[in-house]
Every structure is written in structure tokens, then in C-alpha cells.
Amino acid sequence: MKYIFLFLTSFIFAQQTQSVDFKSANGQLFVNSKDKTIAGTITYHFNVLRPIDTIKIDAQNMQFTNVKLNDKPISFTTNGKQLLLIHPFKKGKKWVQFSYEAKPKQTLYFIGSEENSNLQIWTQGQGKYTSHWFPSFDDVNEKVVFNLEIVFDKNYQVIANGTLKEKITNGNNTYWRYRMQKPMSSYLLMMAIGKFDKKTQQSTSGVPLEWYYEPKDAAFFEPTYRHSEAIFNFLEKEIGVKYPWGNYKQVPVRDFLYAGMENTSATTFSSRYVVDSVGFTDRKYTNVNAHELAHQWFGDLVTAESGKHHWLQEGFATYYALLAEKELYGEDYFYSYLYEKAQQLKFASRTDTIPVLNAKASSLTFYEKGAWALFVLHQKIGDKAFKKAIKNYLKKHTFKTVNTNDFFAEIEKVAAFDTKLFSKVWLEDYKFNTLEANDLLKKNTAIKIQLELDQYKNTPLAEKKDFLMKILQSDVYYTVKESVIFQLRKESYEDIKELLAVAMATKNWSIRQKIANLFPKVPEAFKADYETLLTDASYQTQEIALFQLWNSFENDRIRYLEQTKNWIGFNDYNLRILWLALALNTPNYNANAAALEKELIQYSSLDFEANTRQNALESLIFLDFFNTTVWKNLANATAHHLWQFSKFARDAIRKQIKQENKRKALQEVALDLPPKEREIINRLLNE
């Protein structure tokens, strides 16, 4: 009977959106940071469109009490994945209320602790994961107006979707009441809690803009949020449809899973983009900033009905972010980006045979080929027609789900354009149409020279040297000059020193960074010029240059270490960690090695983000330095929510325990580990 029940309920659930229309959700939520749990009371208002005997709400591993329909108890059950409301529902308006508790295994993340004053709590519901922390709907086609009241310690800021209508402090807690006015898919529901400050701006159209940051990062505010207001104003004007939500907020959080997430009215982004003016050079937030904002229209306002049409979100957000950057950085930037992605897509298509219109397409395909398809379409039908179609498409399908044909229908209304042929070439064929792409790229002078330069890739240096020199001496866009450097990577220093001298003299940080990576070891004759890279305004260049110089010139190691001993780098301490590793690996440099070891080990601890911890652990492994604390920090990393970090830790342990003395040391450490970490370590030891 169990299997028959599951079959029947699955069938019913597939039909649910045709029978029930959920309108709004009011939730009062209590978050417990010590137990890492969430509890609350939720009220859903909905319309029954036709009789149905079971209604489901997605809810992963939750416990429910006080389930009522129109204030009367109702039969319900759960299967670990859904709350099933069992009742002979008749047509009409109704409401259901219930209380719930959950300890989510994912989607709700607790970073740091209150004891250490570095607690952050944030959610990430991309896909269909919100139902792990809030009873909701995995089906993107069910759009609801969400209103949240979140109760938490009064010393913290709470951020959620919508407009903050009320903030009431009662004892040690503050009640934050956020209200949405328009419906959205559940995966866009968000919450972020932490010790944040904020600065506010207002768009040209009057939309309130709120930019959050941690108090310790106040000096980084301007470079982090640089161009944010300009990006907002540009996109609202370019898209031609007023920003659809009451306000717009952005908040950086630690150990975030992705670069950013376009939660409705409230973007969450990775704290790695919190930078100073030097960090802005290599790690600017601009593109991610524009991409997530574009999603407020493409994804949030109109949502792809299924994974097959995911490009309607990611391709559009990628393209409009690029248009915003074109406004900021110019046409050469715009075309060089398209050229670079065209090269990646052409190469990827040799092995990746899944096209854009496929739910299993890669991120590169959804994002970059989707953006390329829009660029082609934009060029083919012209700016006026393209903008009109976009505007009509968004207005017609506001707060609804869409598919590719919905978009094409609007294109066909404004232009005599063969959308079927276009779809076959750009969306249904896995191959990248290089011929058509190059024809469009040649409209830009810099890329025209770039494509000519590409023809020289396999030409002997002697035959192309004059041409390469001509490019380096010209005022062509810097990315073309970077391609010249790329063609020099297998040549000897003596043969290319004149070219390098001209390239270094450009003083362009990106060109010089490419040179920094050119040689496995720095040639003696290039040493003086190469040392100037240590003073470039780029933390990434400085990191490369310091290591290369230390590795190439043993007799000068102490001089390099003295010159760089106060370096810190990005907020992941990339330069400081490198410096510590090199200092500890330089005999007779520092008599207080124990203090340096202690500092390096500290960076591998839970006090820091995953990027910092991994850099420190890699350095400790390189130095072959293991003690109980290092083993515990490495073991803790195996259970981290960032899969890249946990994979690194597990792979590192597998390699280290091939040595019997290290295997025994880890076995002893495992006895004192928390249950989850001990289970992982024991599994690795028994592989």
C-alpha cells in the first residue's frame, strides 16, 4: 500500500498547481544559533480552483504541530520531504496555519559563533532547497507573496526579502518584519543575520538602495560597491522596465557557496569580493554585481518554467551584466570579453555535446553561450527591435514562468526574423558557430587585430617578431597585447627580451601579470625588471612575483622577505600566508620560527574563511608541519559545507596517511573529534 500511496500522491502533486493557487505566506521565525535549528509558525493563504483531497507543501525533515485549516484542526502527515494536508478541499479561498521545527542539513548555514562575535547565519535556496529551512514549494511555477518576521538577538542585523516595515525590540530579542508586495518563486526566499552596517543610496527612479558590510570592512566599502548605483540606473534604463521590487539590498557573507545569489530584492554575495582599492584590480565585484541585479528581472520577475529554459535566466543575466560593463569600461572591454568566451566555448564544444536548450547543460553553456546567443540576436534585429521585444516579454509575463517560445513570440512581433533557424544554430546545436561569431567580432578594431594575431600561433618567432612588436608598441586594447605574451611562453628570454621590455613599459598591470607567469624560473638577466613587479598595485601579481623571485634567487631570499614582511593581501590573507610559508622555509631568516608557525596554524583554524584556511593548510602540508592542532583543523575541513574545501581536505588526508607515522597520529587525534568529523576520518582511515 505504501508504494500505491506514493504513486497516487506524486500524481496529485503534479496536478497541484492546476488545482490550488497559493497566494501569500506569513511566517514568524525563530533561529537558534547554538542548536543550529529554526522554528516558526507559518500561515498560507490559497485559492482552491477545483476540488482536491491532498495538498502538499515541500518540507525537508521537519516536525509539525498545530496544523489548522481556517482555524480548525486538519489531518496531516509527513513523508520526510513534504507536509501533506489531507482534507476534502472544495473550491474557494482558504488559509492553513502550522508550527514547525527543523535542523537543516543544508541551505541554512551558521558561520562563526556568538561567543567569538563573528556569527553569521544565511540561506541559499537556489534550485529547490528553500524547503530545507522554510516549508515552501520546490516547483518554481508556484509563486507566492512572502512576508517574514524574524526574531533574533537584538545585537544583530537581520536582512530578508522586501521592505522592513517594523523593527521591535523586546528584551534581548528584536522582531524584524519584512513585507513583499509581489509574488516570487520559493527558491528566491532569503534571510541573512550578522553584525552589519549599511549605507544607502537612491536610484534615479527613486528606488531605495541598501549596501551592507561588516563594521571591520568599513574602509573597503567604496571599492567593494564601486559603480553599484550606476549599474542599477543603467540596467533599469537599458531593460526598459521599472525595477519590479520595493527596494534593493546587497549583503556580503562569509563562506558563501557561490559568487552571488539573486534573491528577490536582496542579493547575497561572497565576502571574497570585499576588497580595498588594490584588491579591486584583480577581484572586482562589478560583473557579479551587475549579473545578480539583472536577475531581478530575468529570473525573479519572469522565471524559467524548467531547467531546459535556464538560459532565460543565466544567459540574460550574463548578457545584461556585460552591457553594464560596456557602459562602464567601453566597447573594447565588451568585445574582448565576447572574444574570450567564444574561445572557451569553441574549445569546450570538442567534448561538451549538450546544447543550451537542455536541463543538463553546463554553466559555461547556460551563461556564456546563452549570452552569446543574445548578442547575436541583438545584432541581427537591431537595438530598437531588441529593446522593444525585451520590454514586451517582461511586461507580458510579469510574475509568471516562461519558456523559450514565449521569448521568441515577442521577437517575431517586432522583427522578420527566423527564430527557428536561430534556435537550431545557437540553442539546439552544441557546436559553437565560430564563423558567425568572428564576423560580428570583427566590427571591433581591437578584435580584428586579435583574430589576425591568432593566425600566428604556430608561426616561428623570427617570422612574427616584427608583427608582435608592432602590436606591443601600438595603442591597441591591452587584451591583444596579453595574447602576444601568451605566444611567447615557450621562447627563451634572450629571443624575446626586446618584446618583454616594451610590454613591461606599458605599465598595464594585467599585461605585467601575464609576464610574471611567463617563466618557470626568472632569468638572471631579467631579474631587475622582474623585481619591479613586487610594487605593482595588484595582490595577485605580488603573490606570483614574490614566489617566483624567492624560488629563482636563493641568495636574495632574505632581502625579498624583508621587503614584503608587512604584506597582507586580499581579505583571505593570500600574501601573508605565502610570506609565512616562505619565511619558515628560509634557513637562518627568523629566529622566532615558533611564532611564525603559530600564526600560520591560526589561519588554518575555524576563525577564518575556507579560502584562508585552505591556503594555510596547503602551506603547512608543503612545510610538512603537522601537530595535533593542524590535524584537527584539517579534519574539521572535511566536514565543511563548501565541497571544494572538504574535497581538498579529504584528498590531502588520503595522501598523508600513506605514511604510517601520520596514519597513527591521525588515529589518535580522531578519538577527540566531534562525531561527524570522527566518522569521516575513520572512513578515510579504513579506505
Secondary structure, 3 states (H helix, E strand, C coil): CHHHHHHHHHHHHHHHHHHEEEEEEEEEEEEECCCCEEEEEEEEEEEECCCEEEEEEECCCEEEEEEEECCEECEEEECCCEEEEEEEECCEEEEEEEEEEECCCCCEEEECCCCCCCCEEEECCCCCCHHHCCCECCCCCCEEEEEEEEEEECCCEEEECCEEEEEEEECCEEEEEEECCCCEEHHHCCEEEECCEEEEEECCCCCEEEEEECHHHHHHHHHHCCCHHHHHHHHHHHHCCCCCCCCEEEEEECCCCCCEECCCCEEEEEHHHCCCCCHHHHHCCHHHHHHHHHCCCECCCEEECCHHHCHHHHHHHHHHHHHHHHHHHCHHHHHHHHHHHHHHHHHHCCCCCCCCCCCCCCHHHHHHHHHHHHHHHHHHHCHHHHHHHHHHHHHHCCCEEECHHHHHHHHHHHCCCCHHHHHHHHCCCCCCCHHHHHHHHCCCHHHHHHHHHHCCCCCCHHHHHHHHHHHHHCCCCHHHHHHHHHCCCCCCHHHHHHHHHHHHHCCCHHHHHHHHCCCCCCCHHHHHHHHHHHHCCCHHHHHHHHHHHHHHCHHHHHHHHHHCCCCCCCCCCHHHHHHHHHHHCCCCCCCCHHHHHHHHHHHCCCCCCHHHHHHHHHHHHHCCCCCHHHHHHHHHHCCCCCHHHHHHHHHHHHHHCCCHHHHHHHHHHHCCCCHHHHHHHHHHHCC
